[in-house]
Amino acid sequence: MEALVCKKLGDPTALKSSISEADNDSPIILSKTHPIPQLTTRTSVRVRVKATSLNYANYLQILGKYQEKPPLPFIPGSDYSGIVDAVGPGVSLLKVGDRVCSFATLGSFAEFLVAEQDELFKVPDGCDLVAAGALPVAFGTSHVALVHRAQLTSGQVLLVLGAAGGVGLSAVQIGKVCGAVVIAVARGDEKVQFLKSLGVDHVVDSSKESVISSVKDFLKARKLKGILVIGFASGEVPLIPANIALVKNWTVHGLYWGSYRIHRPVVLEDSIRELLSWVAEGRITICISHTYSLSEASLAFAAIKDRKAIGKVMIAIDNERSVKSKL
Protein backbone atom coordinates (compact mmCIF):
# COMPACT_ATOMS: atom_id res chain seq x y z
CA MET A 1 0.00 0.00 0.00
CA GLU A 2 0.97 3.67 -0.19
CA ALA A 3 1.90 5.32 3.08
CA LEU A 4 3.54 8.55 4.11
CA VAL A 5 6.53 7.64 6.31
CA CYS A 6 8.50 9.99 8.55
CA LYS A 7 12.06 8.66 8.35
CA LYS A 8 13.77 11.54 10.20
CA LEU A 9 12.78 14.68 12.07
CA GLY A 10 12.62 17.94 10.17
CA ASP A 11 10.41 20.40 8.32
CA PRO A 12 8.06 18.54 5.93
CA THR A 13 7.36 21.79 4.04
CA ALA A 14 10.97 22.12 2.81
CA LEU A 15 10.15 20.17 -0.36
CA LYS A 16 7.83 22.39 -2.42
CA SER A 17 6.74 19.65 -4.83
CA SER A 18 5.41 16.11 -4.90
CA ILE A 19 7.31 13.67 -2.71
CA SER A 20 8.51 10.18 -3.58
CA GLU A 21 10.29 7.19 -2.07
CA ALA A 22 13.62 8.49 -3.34
CA ASP A 23 13.58 11.84 -1.52
CA ASN A 24 16.69 11.96 0.64
CA ASP A 25 16.37 15.53 1.89
CA SER A 26 12.77 15.48 3.04
CA PRO A 27 11.89 14.05 6.49
CA ILE A 28 8.88 12.34 4.90
CA ILE A 29 8.79 9.90 1.99
CA LEU A 30 5.94 8.27 0.08
CA SER A 31 6.36 4.51 0.31
CA LYS A 32 4.44 2.63 -2.38
CA THR A 33 5.22 -0.84 -1.00
CA HIS A 34 4.47 -0.46 2.69
CA PRO A 35 2.96 -3.65 4.19
CA ILE A 36 -0.81 -3.63 4.53
CA PRO A 37 -1.61 -3.93 8.26
CA GLN A 38 -3.18 -7.21 9.31
CA LEU A 39 -5.98 -7.78 11.79
CA THR A 40 -4.36 -8.18 15.19
CA THR A 41 -7.24 -9.33 17.43
CA ARG A 42 -10.62 -11.04 17.10
CA THR A 43 -12.32 -7.63 17.43
CA SER A 44 -10.04 -5.59 15.18
CA VAL A 45 -11.22 -3.89 12.00
CA ARG A 46 -9.26 -2.79 8.96
CA VAL A 47 -10.35 0.46 7.34
CA ARG A 48 -9.60 1.54 3.79
CA VAL A 49 -8.87 5.21 4.41
CA LYS A 50 -10.83 7.66 2.29
CA ALA A 51 -9.59 10.91 3.83
CA THR A 52 -7.34 11.99 6.66
CA SER A 53 -7.02 15.37 8.30
CA LEU A 54 -3.89 17.44 8.85
CA ASN A 55 -3.59 19.01 12.28
CA TYR A 56 -0.90 21.33 13.58
CA ALA A 57 0.08 18.58 16.03
CA ASN A 58 1.00 16.33 13.07
CA TYR A 59 3.32 19.05 11.76
CA LEU A 60 4.93 19.52 15.19
CA GLN A 61 5.40 15.76 15.55
CA ILE A 62 7.40 15.53 12.30
CA LEU A 63 9.46 18.52 13.46
CA GLY A 64 10.13 16.67 16.72
CA LYS A 65 8.52 19.45 18.76
CA TYR A 66 5.36 17.67 19.94
CA GLN A 67 5.04 16.27 23.46
CA GLU A 68 4.55 12.73 22.09
CA LYS A 69 7.67 11.58 20.22
CA PRO A 70 7.25 8.19 18.51
CA PRO A 71 10.33 6.20 17.49
CA LEU A 72 11.45 6.55 13.89
CA PRO A 73 10.34 5.62 11.33
CA PHE A 74 6.59 6.18 11.78
CA ILE A 75 3.47 6.92 9.74
CA PRO A 76 1.97 10.23 10.94
CA GLY A 77 -1.71 11.02 11.05
CA SER A 78 -4.58 11.09 13.50
CA ASP A 79 -8.22 11.57 12.46
CA TYR A 80 -9.57 9.83 9.37
CA SER A 81 -12.60 8.38 7.63
CA GLY A 82 -13.07 5.42 5.36
CA ILE A 83 -14.79 2.15 4.54
CA VAL A 84 -14.56 -1.05 6.57
CA ASP A 85 -12.38 -3.41 4.52
CA ALA A 86 -12.08 -6.46 6.80
CA VAL A 87 -13.29 -7.53 10.25
CA GLY A 88 -12.09 -10.01 12.84
CA PRO A 89 -14.25 -13.03 13.78
CA GLY A 90 -15.35 -11.38 17.03
CA VAL A 91 -16.58 -8.12 15.47
CA SER A 92 -20.29 -7.56 16.05
CA LEU A 93 -20.73 -3.79 15.72
CA LEU A 94 -19.53 -3.31 12.13
CA LYS A 95 -19.49 -5.07 8.79
CA VAL A 96 -17.49 -4.79 5.58
CA GLY A 97 -18.66 -1.75 3.62
CA ASP A 98 -19.70 0.38 6.61
CA ARG A 99 -18.70 4.05 6.54
CA VAL A 100 -16.68 4.96 9.63
CA CYS A 101 -14.47 7.65 11.11
CA SER A 102 -12.12 7.78 14.08
CA PHE A 103 -8.73 9.01 15.25
CA ALA A 104 -5.47 7.22 15.96
CA THR A 105 -2.27 7.99 17.81
CA LEU A 106 -0.41 7.45 14.52
CA GLY A 107 -0.91 5.88 11.13
CA SER A 108 -3.74 7.54 9.22
CA PHE A 109 -1.54 8.89 6.40
CA ALA A 110 -1.84 5.55 4.63
CA GLU A 111 -4.26 3.57 2.51
CA PHE A 112 -5.19 1.14 5.29
CA LEU A 113 -5.36 1.31 9.07
CA VAL A 114 -6.38 -1.22 11.73
CA ALA A 115 -8.39 -0.27 14.83
CA GLU A 116 -10.54 -1.96 17.46
CA GLN A 117 -14.25 -2.01 16.67
CA ASP A 118 -15.14 0.10 19.72
CA GLU A 119 -12.75 2.83 18.54
CA LEU A 120 -14.70 3.40 15.31
CA PHE A 121 -17.80 5.53 14.78
CA LYS A 122 -20.38 4.93 12.08
CA VAL A 123 -20.79 7.94 9.82
CA PRO A 124 -24.52 8.71 9.65
CA ASP A 125 -26.48 9.29 6.45
CA GLY A 126 -26.36 12.93 5.50
CA CYS A 127 -22.74 13.32 6.59
CA ASP A 128 -20.11 13.50 3.84
CA LEU A 129 -17.46 10.82 4.34
CA VAL A 130 -14.49 13.09 3.52
CA ALA A 131 -15.82 15.77 5.86
CA ALA A 132 -16.19 13.16 8.61
CA GLY A 133 -12.45 12.61 8.44
CA ALA A 134 -11.95 16.23 9.51
CA LEU A 135 -14.22 16.04 12.53
CA PRO A 136 -12.72 14.04 15.44
CA VAL A 137 -9.68 16.11 16.49
CA ALA A 138 -10.68 19.71 15.64
CA PHE A 139 -14.37 19.55 16.53
CA GLY A 140 -13.73 17.01 19.29
CA THR A 141 -11.20 19.33 20.97
CA SER A 142 -13.56 22.31 20.88
CA HIS A 143 -16.57 20.27 21.98
CA VAL A 144 -14.88 18.74 25.02
CA ALA A 145 -13.29 22.09 25.90
CA LEU A 146 -16.47 24.16 25.64
CA VAL A 147 -19.27 21.75 26.49
CA HIS A 148 -17.61 19.37 28.95
CA ARG A 149 -14.86 21.46 30.57
CA ALA A 150 -16.13 25.05 30.42
CA GLN A 151 -19.84 24.11 30.38
CA LEU A 152 -20.61 26.96 27.98
CA THR A 153 -24.23 28.07 28.17
CA SER A 154 -26.59 30.46 26.43
CA GLY A 155 -25.77 34.14 26.91
CA GLN A 156 -22.14 33.65 27.88
CA VAL A 157 -19.44 35.36 25.82
CA LEU A 158 -16.95 33.23 23.89
CA LEU A 159 -13.78 34.75 22.40
CA VAL A 160 -12.07 32.54 19.80
CA LEU A 161 -8.51 33.36 18.75
CA GLY A 162 -7.27 32.06 15.40
CA ALA A 163 -10.92 31.63 14.55
CA ALA A 164 -10.46 30.77 10.87
CA GLY A 165 -8.41 27.62 11.52
CA GLY A 166 -9.74 24.11 11.98
CA VAL A 167 -10.17 24.24 15.76
CA GLY A 168 -11.15 27.91 15.63
CA LEU A 169 -14.02 27.40 13.18
CA SER A 170 -15.25 24.42 15.15
CA ALA A 171 -15.22 26.46 18.37
CA VAL A 172 -17.16 29.27 16.67
CA GLN A 173 -19.87 26.90 15.46
CA ILE A 174 -20.14 24.98 18.72
CA GLY A 175 -20.39 28.29 20.57
CA LYS A 176 -23.34 29.29 18.39
CA VAL A 177 -25.04 25.91 18.92
CA CYS A 178 -24.67 26.46 22.69
CA GLY A 179 -26.30 29.90 22.36
CA ALA A 180 -23.20 31.89 23.31
CA VAL A 181 -22.32 35.37 22.11
CA VAL A 182 -19.33 34.61 19.88
CA ILE A 183 -16.42 36.97 19.18
CA ALA A 184 -13.94 35.74 16.56
CA VAL A 185 -10.40 36.99 15.91
CA ALA A 186 -8.71 36.39 12.55
CA ARG A 187 -6.37 38.09 10.07
CA GLY A 188 -7.38 39.29 6.61
CA ASP A 189 -10.55 40.24 4.75
CA GLU A 190 -11.24 36.77 3.35
CA LYS A 191 -11.22 35.14 6.77
CA VAL A 192 -13.21 37.98 8.34
CA GLN A 193 -15.93 37.80 5.69
CA PHE A 194 -16.17 34.02 6.01
CA LEU A 195 -16.62 34.28 9.78
CA LYS A 196 -19.33 36.90 9.35
CA SER A 197 -21.15 34.52 7.00
CA LEU A 198 -21.37 32.03 9.89
CA GLY A 199 -23.34 34.51 11.96
CA VAL A 200 -20.56 35.40 14.39
CA ASP A 201 -21.65 38.23 16.67
CA HIS A 202 -18.43 40.23 16.36
CA VAL A 203 -15.34 39.68 14.19
CA VAL A 204 -11.99 41.36 14.85
CA ASP A 205 -9.42 41.68 12.06
CA SER A 206 -6.21 41.57 14.08
CA SER A 207 -4.21 42.86 11.09
CA LYS A 208 -6.11 46.15 11.14
CA GLU A 209 -7.30 46.85 14.67
CA SER A 210 -6.52 46.29 18.33
CA VAL A 211 -8.10 43.10 19.59
CA ILE A 212 -8.40 44.42 23.15
CA SER A 213 -9.98 47.74 22.15
CA SER A 214 -12.40 46.16 19.67
CA VAL A 215 -13.55 43.50 22.14
CA LYS A 216 -13.96 46.00 24.97
CA ASP A 217 -16.00 48.35 22.77
CA PHE A 218 -18.26 45.50 21.66
CA LEU A 219 -18.83 44.29 25.22
CA LYS A 220 -19.59 47.83 26.39
CA ALA A 221 -22.04 48.44 23.55
CA ARG A 222 -23.86 45.17 24.26
CA LYS A 223 -23.62 45.65 28.04
CA LEU A 224 -21.86 42.32 28.42
CA LYS A 225 -19.33 41.21 31.01
CA GLY A 226 -17.03 38.24 31.39
CA ILE A 227 -15.49 36.22 28.62
CA LEU A 228 -14.32 32.70 27.88
CA VAL A 229 -11.19 32.42 25.72
CA ILE A 230 -10.21 29.36 23.70
CA GLY A 231 -6.83 28.90 22.09
CA PHE A 232 -3.46 30.60 21.77
CA ALA A 233 -3.03 30.70 18.00
CA SER A 234 0.16 32.78 17.93
CA GLY A 235 2.28 29.69 18.53
CA GLU A 236 3.60 31.11 21.80
CA VAL A 237 2.32 29.52 25.01
CA PRO A 238 1.09 32.38 27.23
CA LEU A 239 2.03 32.77 30.87
CA ILE A 240 -0.85 33.42 33.25
CA PRO A 241 0.16 35.18 36.49
CA ALA A 242 -1.54 33.29 39.30
CA ASN A 243 -2.05 36.46 41.35
CA ILE A 244 -4.05 38.07 38.51
CA ALA A 245 -6.32 35.02 38.29
CA LEU A 246 -6.79 35.32 42.05
CA VAL A 247 -7.75 39.00 42.25
CA LYS A 248 -9.83 38.91 39.04
CA ASN A 249 -11.71 35.75 40.09
CA TRP A 250 -10.74 34.00 36.86
CA THR A 251 -11.35 30.33 36.22
CA VAL A 252 -8.66 28.65 34.10
CA HIS A 253 -9.32 25.27 32.46
CA GLY A 254 -6.61 23.16 30.87
CA LEU A 255 -7.42 20.54 28.25
CA TYR A 256 -5.27 17.84 26.71
CA TRP A 257 -7.86 16.23 24.48
CA GLY A 258 -5.80 13.17 23.58
CA SER A 259 -5.50 12.00 27.17
CA TYR A 260 -9.27 11.55 27.40
CA ARG A 261 -8.97 8.44 25.24
CA ILE A 262 -6.91 6.82 27.99
CA HIS A 263 -8.45 8.25 31.14
CA ARG A 264 -12.05 9.13 30.20
CA PRO A 265 -12.88 7.46 26.87
CA VAL A 266 -16.64 7.64 27.39
CA VAL A 267 -16.50 11.46 27.35
CA LEU A 268 -14.70 11.37 23.99
CA GLU A 269 -17.05 8.77 22.52
CA ASP A 270 -20.18 10.69 23.56
CA SER A 271 -18.65 13.90 22.22
CA ILE A 272 -17.93 12.53 18.74
CA ARG A 273 -21.33 10.85 18.47
CA GLU A 274 -23.06 14.13 19.33
CA LEU A 275 -20.93 16.01 16.80
CA LEU A 276 -21.74 13.50 14.05
CA SER A 277 -25.44 13.94 14.80
CA TRP A 278 -25.04 17.72 14.62
CA VAL A 279 -23.40 17.41 11.19
CA ALA A 280 -26.19 15.13 9.93
CA GLU A 281 -28.79 17.61 11.24
CA GLY A 282 -27.03 20.56 9.63
CA ARG A 283 -26.30 22.31 12.94
CA ILE A 284 -22.57 22.49 12.20
CA THR A 285 -20.66 22.51 8.91
CA ILE A 286 -17.17 21.16 8.31
CA CYS A 287 -15.28 23.59 6.10
CA ILE A 288 -12.52 21.97 4.02
CA SER A 289 -10.16 24.61 2.69
CA HIS A 290 -7.56 22.52 0.83
CA THR A 291 -7.45 18.88 -0.30
CA TYR A 292 -4.24 17.13 -1.39
CA SER A 293 -3.04 13.64 -2.30
CA LEU A 294 -0.46 11.68 -0.27
CA SER A 295 2.25 12.70 -2.72
CA GLU A 296 1.39 16.36 -2.10
CA ALA A 297 1.77 16.13 1.67
CA SER A 298 4.55 18.75 1.72
CA LEU A 299 2.18 21.27 0.14
CA ALA A 300 -0.54 20.29 2.60
CA PHE A 301 1.72 20.94 5.58
CA ALA A 302 2.79 24.25 4.03
CA ALA A 303 -0.86 25.35 3.89
CA ILE A 304 -1.07 24.85 7.66
CA LYS A 305 2.33 26.36 8.44
CA ASP A 306 1.68 29.45 6.31
CA ARG A 307 -1.86 29.93 7.68
CA LYS A 308 -3.40 29.72 4.22
CA ALA A 309 -6.32 27.57 5.29
CA ILE A 310 -9.82 28.60 6.24
CA GLY A 311 -10.98 25.49 8.05
CA LYS A 312 -9.40 22.09 7.53
CA VAL A 313 -6.64 20.79 5.28
CA MET A 314 -7.21 17.22 4.09
CA ILE A 315 -5.41 14.39 2.33
CA ALA A 316 -7.82 12.42 0.15
CA ILE A 317 -6.80 8.95 -0.94
CA ASP A 318 -7.69 7.73 -4.43
CA ASN A 319 -9.64 4.58 -3.71
CA GLU A 320 -10.12 3.81 -7.40
CA ARG A 321 -6.34 3.52 -7.79
CA SER A 322 -5.75 1.88 -4.42
CA VAL A 323 -4.20 -1.53 -4.03
CA LYS A 324 -6.50 -4.42 -3.16
CA SER A 325 -6.01 -5.65 0.38
CA LYS A 326 -5.64 -9.29 1.38
CA LEU A 327 -6.53 -10.88 4.71
C-alpha positions in Angstrom: 0.0 0.0 0.0 1.0 3.7 -0.2 1.9 5.3 3.1 3.5 8.5 4.1 6.5 7.6 6.3 8.5 10.0 8.6 12.1 8.7 8.4 13.8 11.5 10.2 12.8 14.7 12.1 12.6 17.9 10.2 10.4 20.4 8.3 8.1 18.5 5.9 7.4 21.8 4.0 11.0 22.1 2.8 10.2 20.2 -0.4 7.8 22.4 -2.4 6.7 19.7 -4.8 5.4 16.1 -4.9 7.3 13.7 -2.7 8.5 10.2 -3.6 10.3 7.2 -2.1 13.6 8.5 -3.3 13.6 11.8 -1.5 16.7 12.0 0.6 16.4 15.5 1.9 12.8 15.5 3.0 11.9 14.1 6.5 8.9 12.3 4.9 8.8 9.9 2.0 5.9 8.3 0.1 6.4 4.5 0.3 4.4 2.6 -2.4 5.2 -0.8 -1.0 4.5 -0.5 2.7 3.0 -3.6 4.2 -0.8 -3.6 4.5 -1.6 -3.9 8.3 -3.2 -7.2 9.3 -6.0 -7.8 11.8 -4.4 -8.2 15.2 -7.2 -9.3 17.4 -10.6 -11.0 17.1 -12.3 -7.6 17.4 -10.0 -5.6 15.2 -11.2 -3.9 12.0 -9.3 -2.8 9.0 -10.4 0.5 7.3 -9.6 1.5 3.8 -8.9 5.2 4.4 -10.8 7.7 2.3 -9.6 10.9 3.8 -7.3 12.0 6.7 -7.0 15.4 8.3 -3.9 17.4 8.9 -3.6 19.0 12.3 -0.9 21.3 13.6 0.1 18.6 16.0 1.0 16.3 13.1 3.3 19.0 11.8 4.9 19.5 15.2 5.4 15.8 15.5 7.4 15.5 12.3 9.5 18.5 13.5 10.1 16.7 16.7 8.5 19.5 18.8 5.4 17.7 19.9 5.0 16.3 23.5 4.5 12.7 22.1 7.7 11.6 20.2 7.2 8.2 18.5 10.3 6.2 17.5 11.5 6.6 13.9 10.3 5.6 11.3 6.6 6.2 11.8 3.5 6.9 9.7 2.0 10.2 10.9 -1.7 11.0 11.1 -4.6 11.1 13.5 -8.2 11.6 12.5 -9.6 9.8 9.4 -12.6 8.4 7.6 -13.1 5.4 5.4 -14.8 2.1 4.5 -14.6 -1.1 6.6 -12.4 -3.4 4.5 -12.1 -6.5 6.8 -13.3 -7.5 10.2 -12.1 -10.0 12.8 -14.3 -13.0 13.8 -15.3 -11.4 17.0 -16.6 -8.1 15.5 -20.3 -7.6 16.0 -20.7 -3.8 15.7 -19.5 -3.3 12.1 -19.5 -5.1 8.8 -17.5 -4.8 5.6 -18.7 -1.7 3.6 -19.7 0.4 6.6 -18.7 4.0 6.5 -16.7 5.0 9.6 -14.5 7.7 11.1 -12.1 7.8 14.1 -8.7 9.0 15.3 -5.5 7.2 16.0 -2.3 8.0 17.8 -0.4 7.4 14.5 -0.9 5.9 11.1 -3.7 7.5 9.2 -1.5 8.9 6.4 -1.8 5.6 4.6 -4.3 3.6 2.5 -5.2 1.1 5.3 -5.4 1.3 9.1 -6.4 -1.2 11.7 -8.4 -0.3 14.8 -10.5 -2.0 17.5 -14.3 -2.0 16.7 -15.1 0.1 19.7 -12.8 2.8 18.5 -14.7 3.4 15.3 -17.8 5.5 14.8 -20.4 4.9 12.1 -20.8 7.9 9.8 -24.5 8.7 9.6 -26.5 9.3 6.4 -26.4 12.9 5.5 -22.7 13.3 6.6 -20.1 13.5 3.8 -17.5 10.8 4.3 -14.5 13.1 3.5 -15.8 15.8 5.9 -16.2 13.2 8.6 -12.4 12.6 8.4 -11.9 16.2 9.5 -14.2 16.0 12.5 -12.7 14.0 15.4 -9.7 16.1 16.5 -10.7 19.7 15.6 -14.4 19.5 16.5 -13.7 17.0 19.3 -11.2 19.3 21.0 -13.6 22.3 20.9 -16.6 20.3 22.0 -14.9 18.7 25.0 -13.3 22.1 25.9 -16.5 24.2 25.6 -19.3 21.7 26.5 -17.6 19.4 29.0 -14.9 21.5 30.6 -16.1 25.1 30.4 -19.8 24.1 30.4 -20.6 27.0 28.0 -24.2 28.1 28.2 -26.6 30.5 26.4 -25.8 34.1 26.9 -22.1 33.7 27.9 -19.4 35.4 25.8 -16.9 33.2 23.9 -13.8 34.8 22.4 -12.1 32.5 19.8 -8.5 33.4 18.8 -7.3 32.1 15.4 -10.9 31.6 14.6 -10.5 30.8 10.9 -8.4 27.6 11.5 -9.7 24.1 12.0 -10.2 24.2 15.8 -11.1 27.9 15.6 -14.0 27.4 13.2 -15.2 24.4 15.2 -15.2 26.5 18.4 -17.2 29.3 16.7 -19.9 26.9 15.5 -20.1 25.0 18.7 -20.4 28.3 20.6 -23.3 29.3 18.4 -25.0 25.9 18.9 -24.7 26.5 22.7 -26.3 29.9 22.4 -23.2 31.9 23.3 -22.3 35.4 22.1 -19.3 34.6 19.9 -16.4 37.0 19.2 -13.9 35.7 16.6 -10.4 37.0 15.9 -8.7 36.4 12.5 -6.4 38.1 10.1 -7.4 39.3 6.6 -10.5 40.2 4.7 -11.2 36.8 3.4 -11.2 35.1 6.8 -13.2 38.0 8.3 -15.9 37.8 5.7 -16.2 34.0 6.0 -16.6 34.3 9.8 -19.3 36.9 9.4 -21.1 34.5 7.0 -21.4 32.0 9.9 -23.3 34.5 12.0 -20.6 35.4 14.4 -21.7 38.2 16.7 -18.4 40.2 16.4 -15.3 39.7 14.2 -12.0 41.4 14.9 -9.4 41.7 12.1 -6.2 41.6 14.1 -4.2 42.9 11.1 -6.1 46.2 11.1 -7.3 46.8 14.7 -6.5 46.3 18.3 -8.1 43.1 19.6 -8.4 44.4 23.1 -10.0 47.7 22.2 -12.4 46.2 19.7 -13.6 43.5 22.1 -14.0 46.0 25.0 -16.0 48.3 22.8 -18.3 45.5 21.7 -18.8 44.3 25.2 -19.6 47.8 26.4 -22.0 48.4 23.5 -23.9 45.2 24.3 -23.6 45.6 28.0 -21.9 42.3 28.4 -19.3 41.2 31.0 -17.0 38.2 31.4 -15.5 36.2 28.6 -14.3 32.7 27.9 -11.2 32.4 25.7 -10.2 29.4 23.7 -6.8 28.9 22.1 -3.5 30.6 21.8 -3.0 30.7 18.0 0.2 32.8 17.9 2.3 29.7 18.5 3.6 31.1 21.8 2.3 29.5 25.0 1.1 32.4 27.2 2.0 32.8 30.9 -0.8 33.4 33.2 0.2 35.2 36.5 -1.5 33.3 39.3 -2.1 36.5 41.3 -4.0 38.1 38.5 -6.3 35.0 38.3 -6.8 35.3 42.1 -7.8 39.0 42.2 -9.8 38.9 39.0 -11.7 35.7 40.1 -10.7 34.0 36.9 -11.3 30.3 36.2 -8.7 28.7 34.1 -9.3 25.3 32.5 -6.6 23.2 30.9 -7.4 20.5 28.3 -5.3 17.8 26.7 -7.9 16.2 24.5 -5.8 13.2 23.6 -5.5 12.0 27.2 -9.3 11.5 27.4 -9.0 8.4 25.2 -6.9 6.8 28.0 -8.4 8.3 31.1 -12.1 9.1 30.2 -12.9 7.5 26.9 -16.6 7.6 27.4 -16.5 11.5 27.4 -14.7 11.4 24.0 -17.0 8.8 22.5 -20.2 10.7 23.6 -18.7 13.9 22.2 -17.9 12.5 18.7 -21.3 10.9 18.5 -23.1 14.1 19.3 -20.9 16.0 16.8 -21.7 13.5 14.0 -25.4 13.9 14.8 -25.0 17.7 14.6 -23.4 17.4 11.2 -26.2 15.1 9.9 -28.8 17.6 11.2 -27.0 20.6 9.6 -26.3 22.3 12.9 -22.6 22.5 12.2 -20.7 22.5 8.9 -17.2 21.2 8.3 -15.3 23.6 6.1 -12.5 22.0 4.0 -10.2 24.6 2.7 -7.6 22.5 0.8 -7.5 18.9 -0.3 -4.2 17.1 -1.4 -3.0 13.6 -2.3 -0.5 11.7 -0.3 2.3 12.7 -2.7 1.4 16.4 -2.1 1.8 16.1 1.7 4.5 18.8 1.7 2.2 21.3 0.1 -0.5 20.3 2.6 1.7 20.9 5.6 2.8 24.3 4.0 -0.9 25.3 3.9 -1.1 24.8 7.7 2.3 26.4 8.4 1.7 29.5 6.3 -1.9 29.9 7.7 -3.4 29.7 4.2 -6.3 27.6 5.3 -9.8 28.6 6.2 -11.0 25.5 8.0 -9.4 22.1 7.5 -6.6 20.8 5.3 -7.2 17.2 4.1 -5.4 14.4 2.3 -7.8 12.4 0.2 -6.8 9.0 -0.9 -7.7 7.7 -4.4 -9.6 4.6 -3.7 -10.1 3.8 -7.4 -6.3 3.5 -7.8 -5.8 1.9 -4.4 -4.2 -1.5 -4.0 -6.5 -4.4 -3.2 -6.0 -5.6 0.4 -5.6 -9.3 1.4 -6.5 -10.9 4.7 
